[in-house]
Structures are given as structure tokens and as C-alpha cells.
Amino acid sequence: MEVWQDEETGLYWQVVAPAILFDELTIKEANERVEAFNNQRYGGFDDWRMPTVGELLSLAPIKLFDYRAGTTPREEYARWREWVDENESERRLGYFIKEELAGNMGPEGWYWSGEIAENGEYWLVNFKDGNTNTNVPTQSYYVRLVRG
């Protein structure tokens, strides 16, 4: 399976192949991967992109909020952190993520979003410890592309 569709959101997610499971990419490299996936029509589609923070958090095992509601990454983080602190039992193979994607996560759990923070850094979501943060685009983290 190359692609998984989340029935709750309608979004299609890249299912990470074993060969690239542990690839940590800079934002430049992540954008090159987007271009490559679109050029090769990964999963039959050519409109892959980097997810927003809200879209990444929509992968939580329960619906935290409507990712299209226009909340800020900080507001989304507050709800995410509160939920994680109260729901340790919701971990799937060590991650706070829907079961369909739990088996192919990068071990550290940090995933890039395509959203830029006020400080010029990019937002990240951690599915292992329920954190979000920002970092410089030259740092390397995991990537899971989305469409829809």
C-alpha cells in the first residue's frame, strides 16, 4: 500500500516505504521529495505537498479539533499536549497516531510541516512524545506527504 486515505478528513497520506522510512530530510530535501513524488505520480496522484500542523495532528487516534478551523499551531499544540498527557493508553506501537500509520514511523517521531513560524523556522510535530516545536529548515526530520 502506497497511499492511505483517512476517512475522517478525506486526506490521502503517503505510506512510507521501508527504503525511505528512516530518511531524515531538510525542508529543501522534503520539497524535492514532493516534486519527485508528483513527477512519478506516487500512488497515482500528482498533487502531493507538505502537511500543515493541523493536518499532522489530525492523525491523532481521536479527533482533537477540525484541522480546517484556522487555529494557530500554538493553539493546536495546547490541545494536542493536553490530550497526550491524559491518554497514554492511546499509543500505537509507541506513537500517538492512527493505527493505519503506526507501523511505519521514523523512530524519533519528529515530522516536518510546511508551515513557517513567525521566527522563520518551520513547525514540527512529534508523534512519540506529543510535542510540537519549530526548527531551522536546514535541520533534518522525517516527512510524510499529504494530498487532498
MODELLER restraints for C-alpha pairs under 7 A, 6 or more apart:
rsr = mdl.restraints
at = mdl.atoms
rsr.add(forms.Gaussian(group=physical.xy_distance, feature=features.Distance(at['CA:1:A'], at['CA:15:A']), mean=6.87, stdev=0.5))
rsr.add(forms.Gaussian(group=physical.xy_distance, feature=features.Distance(at['CA:2:A'], at['CA:14:A']), mean=6.25, stdev=0.5))
rsr.add(forms.Gaussian(group=physical.xy_distance, feature=features.Distance(at['CA:2:A'], at['CA:15:A']), mean=5.07, stdev=0.5))
rsr.add(forms.Gaussian(group=physical.xy_distance, feature=features.Distance(at['CA:2:A'], at['CA:43:A']), mean=5.73, stdev=0.5))
rsr.add(forms.Gaussian(group=physical.xy_distance, feature=features.Distance(at['CA:3:A'], at['CA:12:A']), mean=6.45, stdev=0.5))
rsr.add(forms.Gaussian(group=physical.xy_distance, feature=features.Distance(at['CA:3:A'], at['CA:13:A']), mean=5.64, stdev=0.5))
rsr.add(forms.Gaussian(group=physical.xy_distance, feature=features.Distance(at['CA:3:A'], at['CA:14:A']), mean=4.98, stdev=0.5))
rsr.add(forms.Gaussian(group=physical.xy_distance, feature=features.Distance(at['CA:3:A'], at['CA:15:A']), mean=5.21, stdev=0.5))
rsr.add(forms.Gaussian(group=physical.xy_distance, feature=features.Distance(at['CA:3:A'], at['CA:43:A']), mean=5.92, stdev=0.5))
rsr.add(forms.Gaussian(group=physical.xy_distance, feature=features.Distance(at['CA:4:A'], at['CA:12:A']), mean=5.60, stdev=0.5))
rsr.add(forms.Gaussian(group=physical.xy_distance, feature=features.Distance(at['CA:4:A'], at['CA:13:A']), mean=5.28, stdev=0.5))
rsr.add(forms.Gaussian(group=physical.xy_distance, feature=features.Distance(at['CA:4:A'], at['CA:14:A']), mean=6.66, stdev=0.5))
rsr.add(forms.Gaussian(group=physical.xy_distance, feature=features.Distance(at['CA:4:A'], at['CA:15:A']), mean=6.40, stdev=0.5))
rsr.add(forms.Gaussian(group=physical.xy_distance, feature=features.Distance(at['CA:5:A'], at['CA:11:A']), mean=5.68, stdev=0.5))
rsr.add(forms.Gaussian(group=physical.xy_distance, feature=features.Distance(at['CA:5:A'], at['CA:12:A']), mean=4.26, stdev=0.5))
rsr.add(forms.Gaussian(group=physical.xy_distance, feature=features.Distance(at['CA:5:A'], at['CA:13:A']), mean=6.20, stdev=0.5))
rsr.add(forms.Gaussian(group=physical.xy_distance, feature=features.Distance(at['CA:6:A'], at['CA:12:A']), mean=6.32, stdev=0.5))
rsr.add(forms.Gaussian(group=physical.xy_distance, feature=features.Distance(at['CA:10:A'], at['CA:148:A']), mean=6.93, stdev=0.5))
rsr.add(forms.Gaussian(group=physical.xy_distance, feature=features.Distance(at['CA:11:A'], at['CA:146:A']), mean=6.79, stdev=0.5))
rsr.add(forms.Gaussian(group=physical.xy_distance, feature=features.Distance(at['CA:11:A'], at['CA:147:A']), mean=5.97, stdev=0.5))
rsr.add(forms.Gaussian(group=physical.xy_distance, feature=features.Distance(at['CA:11:A'], at['CA:148:A']), mean=4.98, stdev=0.5))
rsr.add(forms.Gaussian(group=physical.xy_distance, feature=features.Distance(at['CA:12:A'], at['CA:146:A']), mean=5.62, stdev=0.5))
rsr.add(forms.Gaussian(group=physical.xy_distance, feature=features.Distance(at['CA:12:A'], at['CA:147:A']), mean=5.21, stdev=0.5))
rsr.add(forms.Gaussian(group=physical.xy_distance, feature=features.Distance(at['CA:12:A'], at['CA:148:A']), mean=6.18, stdev=0.5))
rsr.add(forms.Gaussian(group=physical.xy_distance, feature=features.Distance(at['CA:13:A'], at['CA:145:A']), mean=5.98, stdev=0.5))
rsr.add(forms.Gaussian(group=physical.xy_distance, feature=features.Distance(at['CA:13:A'], at['CA:146:A']), mean=4.60, stdev=0.5))
rsr.add(forms.Gaussian(group=physical.xy_distance, feature=features.Distance(at['CA:13:A'], at['CA:147:A']), mean=6.62, stdev=0.5))
rsr.add(forms.Gaussian(group=physical.xy_distance, feature=features.Distance(at['CA:14:A'], at['CA:144:A']), mean=5.86, stdev=0.5))
rsr.add(forms.Gaussian(group=physical.xy_distance, feature=features.Distance(at['CA:14:A'], at['CA:145:A']), mean=5.29, stdev=0.5))
rsr.add(forms.Gaussian(group=physical.xy_distance, feature=features.Distance(at['CA:14:A'], at['CA:146:A']), mean=6.21, stdev=0.5))
rsr.add(forms.Gaussian(group=physical.xy_distance, feature=features.Distance(at['CA:16:A'], at['CA:104:A']), mean=6.18, stdev=0.5))
rsr.add(forms.Gaussian(group=physical.xy_distance, feature=features.Distance(at['CA:21:A'], at['CA:104:A']), mean=6.65, stdev=0.5))
rsr.add(forms.Gaussian(group=physical.xy_distance, feature=features.Distance(at['CA:21:A'], at['CA:105:A']), mean=6.87, stdev=0.5))
rsr.add(forms.Gaussian(group=physical.xy_distance, feature=features.Distance(at['CA:21:A'], at['CA:106:A']), mean=6.04, stdev=0.5))
rsr.add(forms.Gaussian(group=physical.xy_distance, feature=features.Distance(at['CA:22:A'], at['CA:106:A']), mean=5.38, stdev=0.5))
rsr.add(forms.Gaussian(group=physical.xy_distance, feature=features.Distance(at['CA:23:A'], at['CA:142:A']), mean=6.31, stdev=0.5))
rsr.add(forms.Gaussian(group=physical.xy_distance, feature=features.Distance(at['CA:24:A'], at['CA:140:A']), mean=5.02, stdev=0.5))
rsr.add(forms.Gaussian(group=physical.xy_distance, feature=features.Distance(at['CA:24:A'], at['CA:141:A']), mean=4.40, stdev=0.5))
rsr.add(forms.Gaussian(group=physical.xy_distance, feature=features.Distance(at['CA:24:A'], at['CA:142:A']), mean=4.71, stdev=0.5))
rsr.add(forms.Gaussian(group=physical.xy_distance, feature=features.Distance(at['CA:25:A'], at['CA:140:A']), mean=4.50, stdev=0.5))
rsr.add(forms.Gaussian(group=physical.xy_distance, feature=features.Distance(at['CA:25:A'], at['CA:141:A']), mean=5.29, stdev=0.5))
rsr.add(forms.Gaussian(group=physical.xy_distance, feature=features.Distance(at['CA:25:A'], at['CA:142:A']), mean=6.14, stdev=0.5))
rsr.add(forms.Gaussian(group=physical.xy_distance, feature=features.Distance(at['CA:26:A'], at['CA:137:A']), mean=5.80, stdev=0.5))
rsr.add(forms.Gaussian(group=physical.xy_distance, feature=features.Distance(at['CA:26:A'], at['CA:138:A']), mean=5.12, stdev=0.5))
rsr.add(forms.Gaussian(group=physical.xy_distance, feature=features.Distance(at['CA:26:A'], at['CA:139:A']), mean=5.45, stdev=0.5))
rsr.add(forms.Gaussian(group=physical.xy_distance, feature=features.Distance(at['CA:26:A'], at['CA:140:A']), mean=4.45, stdev=0.5))
rsr.add(forms.Gaussian(group=physical.xy_distance, feature=features.Distance(at['CA:26:A'], at['CA:141:A']), mean=6.64, stdev=0.5))
rsr.add(forms.Gaussian(group=physical.xy_distance, feature=features.Distance(at['CA:27:A'], at['CA:137:A']), mean=5.04, stdev=0.5))
rsr.add(forms.Gaussian(group=physical.xy_distance, feature=features.Distance(at['CA:27:A'], at['CA:138:A']), mean=6.62, stdev=0.5))
rsr.add(forms.Gaussian(group=physical.xy_distance, feature=features.Distance(at['CA:30:A'], at['CA:143:A']), mean=6.69, stdev=0.5))
rsr.add(forms.Gaussian(group=physical.xy_distance, feature=features.Distance(at['CA:34:A'], at['CA:48:A']), mean=5.97, stdev=0.5))
rsr.add(forms.Gaussian(group=physical.xy_distance, feature=features.Distance(at['CA:34:A'], at['CA:49:A']), mean=5.75, stdev=0.5))
rsr.add(forms.Gaussian(group=physical.xy_distance, feature=features.Distance(at['CA:37:A'], at['CA:48:A']), mean=6.92, stdev=0.5))
rsr.add(forms.Gaussian(group=physical.xy_distance, feature=features.Distance(at['CA:38:A'], at['CA:45:A']), mean=6.74, stdev=0.5))
rsr.add(forms.Gaussian(group=physical.xy_distance, feature=features.Distance(at['CA:38:A'], at['CA:46:A']), mean=4.03, stdev=0.5))
rsr.add(forms.Gaussian(group=physical.xy_distance, feature=features.Distance(at['CA:38:A'], at['CA:47:A']), mean=6.01, stdev=0.5))
rsr.add(forms.Gaussian(group=physical.xy_distance, feature=features.Distance(at['CA:38:A'], at['CA:48:A']), mean=6.05, stdev=0.5))
rsr.add(forms.Gaussian(group=physical.xy_distance, feature=features.Distance(at['CA:39:A'], at['CA:46:A']), mean=6.64, stdev=0.5))
rsr.add(forms.Gaussian(group=physical.xy_distance, feature=features.Distance(at['CA:47:A'], at['CA:147:A']), mean=6.06, stdev=0.5))
rsr.add(forms.Gaussian(group=physical.xy_distance, feature=features.Distance(at['CA:48:A'], at['CA:145:A']), mean=6.15, stdev=0.5))
rsr.add(forms.Gaussian(group=physical.xy_distance, feature=features.Distance(at['CA:48:A'], at['CA:146:A']), mean=5.55, stdev=0.5))
rsr.add(forms.Gaussian(group=physical.xy_distance, feature=features.Distance(at['CA:48:A'], at['CA:147:A']), mean=4.87, stdev=0.5))
rsr.add(forms.Gaussian(group=physical.xy_distance, feature=features.Distance(at['CA:49:A'], at['CA:145:A']), mean=5.61, stdev=0.5))
rsr.add(forms.Gaussian(group=physical.xy_distance, feature=features.Distance(at['CA:49:A'], at['CA:146:A']), mean=5.56, stdev=0.5))
rsr.add(forms.Gaussian(group=physical.xy_distance, feature=features.Distance(at['CA:49:A'], at['CA:147:A']), mean=6.20, stdev=0.5))
rsr.add(forms.Gaussian(group=physical.xy_distance, feature=features.Distance(at['CA:50:A'], at['CA:113:A']), mean=5.88, stdev=0.5))
rsr.add(forms.Gaussian(group=physical.xy_distance, feature=features.Distance(at['CA:50:A'], at['CA:114:A']), mean=4.92, stdev=0.5))
rsr.add(forms.Gaussian(group=physical.xy_distance, feature=features.Distance(at['CA:50:A'], at['CA:145:A']), mean=5.27, stdev=0.5))
rsr.add(forms.Gaussian(group=physical.xy_distance, feature=features.Distance(at['CA:50:A'], at['CA:146:A']), mean=6.22, stdev=0.5))
rsr.add(forms.Gaussian(group=physical.xy_distance, feature=features.Distance(at['CA:51:A'], at['CA:113:A']), mean=5.13, stdev=0.5))
rsr.add(forms.Gaussian(group=physical.xy_distance, feature=features.Distance(at['CA:51:A'], at['CA:114:A']), mean=5.66, stdev=0.5))
rsr.add(forms.Gaussian(group=physical.xy_distance, feature=features.Distance(at['CA:51:A'], at['CA:145:A']), mean=6.38, stdev=0.5))
rsr.add(forms.Gaussian(group=physical.xy_distance, feature=features.Distance(at['CA:51:A'], at['CA:146:A']), mean=5.76, stdev=0.5))
rsr.add(forms.Gaussian(group=physical.xy_distance, feature=features.Distance(at['CA:52:A'], at['CA:113:A']), mean=5.14, stdev=0.5))
rsr.add(forms.Gaussian(group=physical.xy_distance, feature=features.Distance(at['CA:52:A'], at['CA:114:A']), mean=5.62, stdev=0.5))
rsr.add(forms.Gaussian(group=physical.xy_distance, feature=features.Distance(at['CA:52:A'], at['CA:115:A']), mean=5.76, stdev=0.5))
rsr.add(forms.Gaussian(group=physical.xy_distance, feature=features.Distance(at['CA:53:A'], at['CA:73:A']), mean=6.14, stdev=0.5))
rsr.add(forms.Gaussian(group=physical.xy_distance, feature=features.Distance(at['CA:53:A'], at['CA:113:A']), mean=5.61, stdev=0.5))
rsr.add(forms.Gaussian(group=physical.xy_distance, feature=features.Distance(at['CA:53:A'], at['CA:115:A']), mean=6.91, stdev=0.5))
rsr.add(forms.Gaussian(group=physical.xy_distance, feature=features.Distance(at['CA:53:A'], at['CA:123:A']), mean=6.88, stdev=0.5))
rsr.add(forms.Gaussian(group=physical.xy_distance, feature=features.Distance(at['CA:53:A'], at['CA:125:A']), mean=6.88, stdev=0.5))
rsr.add(forms.Gaussian(group=physical.xy_distance, feature=features.Distance(at['CA:54:A'], at['CA:67:A']), mean=4.60, stdev=0.5))
rsr.add(forms.Gaussian(group=physical.xy_distance, feature=features.Distance(at['CA:54:A'], at['CA:76:A']), mean=6.76, stdev=0.5))
rsr.add(forms.Gaussian(group=physical.xy_distance, feature=features.Distance(at['CA:55:A'], at['CA:67:A']), mean=5.79, stdev=0.5))
rsr.add(forms.Gaussian(group=physical.xy_distance, feature=features.Distance(at['CA:58:A'], at['CA:67:A']), mean=6.46, stdev=0.5))
rsr.add(forms.Gaussian(group=physical.xy_distance, feature=features.Distance(at['CA:59:A'], at['CA:97:A']), mean=5.42, stdev=0.5))
rsr.add(forms.Gaussian(group=physical.xy_distance, feature=features.Distance(at['CA:59:A'], at['CA:98:A']), mean=5.66, stdev=0.5))
rsr.add(forms.Gaussian(group=physical.xy_distance, feature=features.Distance(at['CA:60:A'], at['CA:96:A']), mean=5.86, stdev=0.5))
rsr.add(forms.Gaussian(group=physical.xy_distance, feature=features.Distance(at['CA:60:A'], at['CA:97:A']), mean=4.54, stdev=0.5))
rsr.add(forms.Gaussian(group=physical.xy_distance, feature=features.Distance(at['CA:60:A'], at['CA:98:A']), mean=5.70, stdev=0.5))
rsr.add(forms.Gaussian(group=physical.xy_distance, feature=features.Distance(at['CA:61:A'], at['CA:90:A']), mean=6.80, stdev=0.5))
rsr.add(forms.Gaussian(group=physical.xy_distance, feature=features.Distance(at['CA:61:A'], at['CA:96:A']), mean=6.57, stdev=0.5))
rsr.add(forms.Gaussian(group=physical.xy_distance, feature=features.Distance(at['CA:61:A'], at['CA:97:A']), mean=5.26, stdev=0.5))
rsr.add(forms.Gaussian(group=physical.xy_distance, feature=features.Distance(at['CA:61:A'], at['CA:98:A']), mean=4.51, stdev=0.5))
rsr.add(forms.Gaussian(group=physical.xy_distance, feature=features.Distance(at['CA:77:A'], at['CA:132:A']), mean=6.17, stdev=0.5))
rsr.add(forms.Gaussian(group=physical.xy_distance, feature=features.Distance(at['CA:80:A'], at['CA:130:A']), mean=6.72, stdev=0.5))
rsr.add(forms.Gaussian(group=physical.xy_distance, feature=features.Distance(at['CA:81:A'], at['CA:130:A']), mean=5.79, stdev=0.5))
rsr.add(forms.Gaussian(group=physical.xy_distance, feature=features.Distance(at['CA:81:A'], at['CA:131:A']), mean=6.52, stdev=0.5))
rsr.add(forms.Gaussian(group=physical.xy_distance, feature=features.Distance(at['CA:84:A'], at['CA:130:A']), mean=5.80, stdev=0.5))
rsr.add(forms.Gaussian(group=physical.xy_distance, feature=features.Distance(at['CA:90:A'], at['CA:96:A']), mean=6.39, stdev=0.5))
rsr.add(forms.Gaussian(group=physical.xy_distance, feature=features.Distance(at['CA:92:A'], at['CA:99:A']), mean=6.06, stdev=0.5))
rsr.add(forms.Gaussian(group=physical.xy_distance, feature=features.Distance(at['CA:92:A'], at['CA:102:A']), mean=5.75, stdev=0.5))
rsr.add(forms.Gaussian(group=physical.xy_distance, feature=features.Distance(at['CA:93:A'], at['CA:102:A']), mean=6.09, stdev=0.5))
rsr.add(forms.Gaussian(group=physical.xy_distance, feature=features.Distance(at['CA:93:A'], at['CA:103:A']), mean=6.84, stdev=0.5))
rsr.add(forms.Gaussian(group=physical.xy_distance, feature=features.Distance(at['CA:94:A'], at['CA:128:A']), mean=6.42, stdev=0.5))
rsr.add(forms.Gaussian(group=physical.xy_distance, feature=features.Distance(at['CA:95:A'], at['CA:102:A']), mean=6.46, stdev=0.5))
rsr.add(forms.Gaussian(group=physical.xy_distance, feature=features.Distance(at['CA:95:A'], at['CA:127:A']), mean=5.35, stdev=0.5))
rsr.add(forms.Gaussian(group=physical.xy_distance, feature=features.Distance(at['CA:95:A'], at['CA:128:A']), mean=4.63, stdev=0.5))
rsr.add(forms.Gaussian(group=physical.xy_distance, feature=features.Distance(at['CA:96:A'], at['CA:127:A']), mean=5.14, stdev=0.5))
rsr.add(forms.Gaussian(group=physical.xy_distance, feature=features.Distance(at['CA:96:A'], at['CA:128:A']), mean=6.17, stdev=0.5))
rsr.add(forms.Gaussian(group=physical.xy_distance, feature=features.Distance(at['CA:97:A'], at['CA:127:A']), mean=6.46, stdev=0.5))
rsr.add(forms.Gaussian(group=physical.xy_distance, feature=features.Distance(at['CA:106:A'], at['CA:142:A']), mean=6.40, stdev=0.5))
rsr.add(forms.Gaussian(group=physical.xy_distance, feature=features.Distance(at['CA:108:A'], at['CA:128:A']), mean=6.90, stdev=0.5))
rsr.add(forms.Gaussian(group=physical.xy_distance, feature=features.Distance(at['CA:109:A'], at['CA:126:A']), mean=4.96, stdev=0.5))
rsr.add(forms.Gaussian(group=physical.xy_distance, feature=features.Distance(at['CA:109:A'], at['CA:127:A']), mean=5.01, stdev=0.5))
rsr.add(forms.Gaussian(group=physical.xy_distance, feature=features.Distance(at['CA:109:A'], at['CA:128:A']), mean=4.91, stdev=0.5))
rsr.add(forms.Gaussian(group=physical.xy_distance, feature=features.Distance(at['CA:110:A'], at['CA:124:A']), mean=6.38, stdev=0.5))
rsr.add(forms.Gaussian(group=physical.xy_distance, feature=features.Distance(at['CA:110:A'], at['CA:125:A']), mean=5.61, stdev=0.5))
rsr.add(forms.Gaussian(group=physical.xy_distance, feature=features.Distance(at['CA:110:A'], at['CA:126:A']), mean=4.24, stdev=0.5))
rsr.add(forms.Gaussian(group=physical.xy_distance, feature=features.Distance(at['CA:110:A'], at['CA:127:A']), mean=6.62, stdev=0.5))
rsr.add(forms.Gaussian(group=physical.xy_distance, feature=features.Distance(at['CA:110:A'], at['CA:141:A']), mean=5.99, stdev=0.5))
rsr.add(forms.Gaussian(group=physical.xy_distance, feature=features.Distance(at['CA:110:A'], at['CA:142:A']), mean=6.11, stdev=0.5))
rsr.add(forms.Gaussian(group=physical.xy_distance, feature=features.Distance(at['CA:111:A'], at['CA:124:A']), mean=5.44, stdev=0.5))
rsr.add(forms.Gaussian(group=physical.xy_distance, feature=features.Distance(at['CA:111:A'], at['CA:125:A']), mean=5.34, stdev=0.5))
rsr.add(forms.Gaussian(group=physical.xy_distance, feature=features.Distance(at['CA:111:A'], at['CA:126:A']), mean=6.24, stdev=0.5))
rsr.add(forms.Gaussian(group=physical.xy_distance, feature=features.Distance(at['CA:111:A'], at['CA:141:A']), mean=5.82, stdev=0.5))
rsr.add(forms.Gaussian(group=physical.xy_distance, feature=features.Distance(at['CA:111:A'], at['CA:142:A']), mean=4.72, stdev=0.5))
rsr.add(forms.Gaussian(group=physical.xy_distance, feature=features.Distance(at['CA:111:A'], at['CA:143:A']), mean=5.39, stdev=0.5))
rsr.add(forms.Gaussian(group=physical.xy_distance, feature=features.Distance(at['CA:112:A'], at['CA:123:A']), mean=6.40, stdev=0.5))
rsr.add(forms.Gaussian(group=physical.xy_distance, feature=features.Distance(at['CA:112:A'], at['CA:124:A']), mean=4.65, stdev=0.5))
rsr.add(forms.Gaussian(group=physical.xy_distance, feature=features.Distance(at['CA:112:A'], at['CA:125:A']), mean=6.70, stdev=0.5))
rsr.add(forms.Gaussian(group=physical.xy_distance, feature=features.Distance(at['CA:112:A'], at['CA:141:A']), mean=6.33, stdev=0.5))
rsr.add(forms.Gaussian(group=physical.xy_distance, feature=features.Distance(at['CA:112:A'], at['CA:142:A']), mean=6.33, stdev=0.5))
rsr.add(forms.Gaussian(group=physical.xy_distance, feature=features.Distance(at['CA:112:A'], at['CA:143:A']), mean=5.68, stdev=0.5))
rsr.add(forms.Gaussian(group=physical.xy_distance, feature=features.Distance(at['CA:113:A'], at['CA:122:A']), mean=6.81, stdev=0.5))
rsr.add(forms.Gaussian(group=physical.xy_distance, feature=features.Distance(at['CA:113:A'], at['CA:123:A']), mean=5.56, stdev=0.5))
rsr.add(forms.Gaussian(group=physical.xy_distance, feature=features.Distance(at['CA:113:A'], at['CA:124:A']), mean=5.59, stdev=0.5))
rsr.add(forms.Gaussian(group=physical.xy_distance, feature=features.Distance(at['CA:114:A'], at['CA:122:A']), mean=6.77, stdev=0.5))
rsr.add(forms.Gaussian(group=physical.xy_distance, feature=features.Distance(at['CA:115:A'], at['CA:122:A']), mean=5.69, stdev=0.5))
rsr.add(forms.Gaussian(group=physical.xy_distance, feature=features.Distance(at['CA:115:A'], at['CA:123:A']), mean=5.73, stdev=0.5))
rsr.add(forms.Gaussian(group=physical.xy_distance, feature=features.Distance(at['CA:116:A'], at['CA:122:A']), mean=4.43, stdev=0.5))
rsr.add(forms.Gaussian(group=physical.xy_distance, feature=features.Distance(at['CA:116:A'], at['CA:123:A']), mean=6.16, stdev=0.5))
rsr.add(forms.Gaussian(group=physical.xy_distance, feature=features.Distance(at['CA:117:A'], at['CA:123:A']), mean=6.36, stdev=0.5))
rsr.add(forms.Gaussian(group=physical.xy_distance, feature=features.Distance(at['CA:121:A'], at['CA:134:A']), mean=5.61, stdev=0.5))
rsr.add(forms.Gaussian(group=physical.xy_distance, feature=features.Distance(at['CA:121:A'], at['CA:135:A']), mean=5.06, stdev=0.5))
rsr.add(forms.Gaussian(group=physical.xy_distance, feature=features.Distance(at['CA:121:A'], at['CA:136:A']), mean=4.78, stdev=0.5))
rsr.add(forms.Gaussian(group=physical.xy_distance, feature=features.Distance(at['CA:121:A'], at['CA:137:A']), mean=6.38, stdev=0.5))
rsr.add(forms.Gaussian(group=physical.xy_distance, feature=features.Distance(at['CA:122:A'], at['CA:134:A']), mean=5.19, stdev=0.5))
rsr.add(forms.Gaussian(group=physical.xy_distance, feature=features.Distance(at['CA:122:A'], at['CA:135:A']), mean=5.60, stdev=0.5))
rsr.add(forms.Gaussian(group=physical.xy_distance, feature=features.Distance(at['CA:122:A'], at['CA:136:A']), mean=6.39, stdev=0.5))
rsr.add(forms.Gaussian(group=physical.xy_distance, feature=features.Distance(at['CA:122:A'], at['CA:137:A']), mean=6.35, stdev=0.5))
rsr.add(forms.Gaussian(group=physical.xy_distance, feature=features.Distance(at['CA:123:A'], at['CA:133:A']), mean=5.75, stdev=0.5))
rsr.add(forms.Gaussian(group=physical.xy_distance, feature=features.Distance(at['CA:123:A'], at['CA:134:A']), mean=4.36, stdev=0.5))
rsr.add(forms.Gaussian(group=physical.xy_distance, feature=features.Distance(at['CA:123:A'], at['CA:135:A']), mean=6.79, stdev=0.5))
rsr.add(forms.Gaussian(group=physical.xy_distance, feature=features.Distance(at['CA:124:A'], at['CA:132:A']), mean=5.43, stdev=0.5))
rsr.add(forms.Gaussian(group=physical.xy_distance, feature=features.Distance(at['CA:124:A'], at['CA:133:A']), mean=5.31, stdev=0.5))
rsr.add(forms.Gaussian(group=physical.xy_distance, feature=features.Distance(at['CA:124:A'], at['CA:134:A']), mean=5.69, stdev=0.5))
rsr.add(forms.Gaussian(group=physical.xy_distance, feature=features.Distance(at['CA:125:A'], at['CA:131:A']), mean=6.06, stdev=0.5))
rsr.add(forms.Gaussian(group=physical.xy_distance, feature=features.Distance(at['CA:125:A'], at['CA:132:A']), mean=4.44, stdev=0.5))
rsr.add(forms.Gaussian(group=physical.xy_distance, feature=features.Distance(at['CA:125:A'], at['CA:133:A']), mean=6.76, stdev=0.5))
rsr.add(forms.Gaussian(group=physical.xy_distance, feature=features.Distance(at['CA:126:A'], at['CA:132:A']), mean=5.89, stdev=0.5))
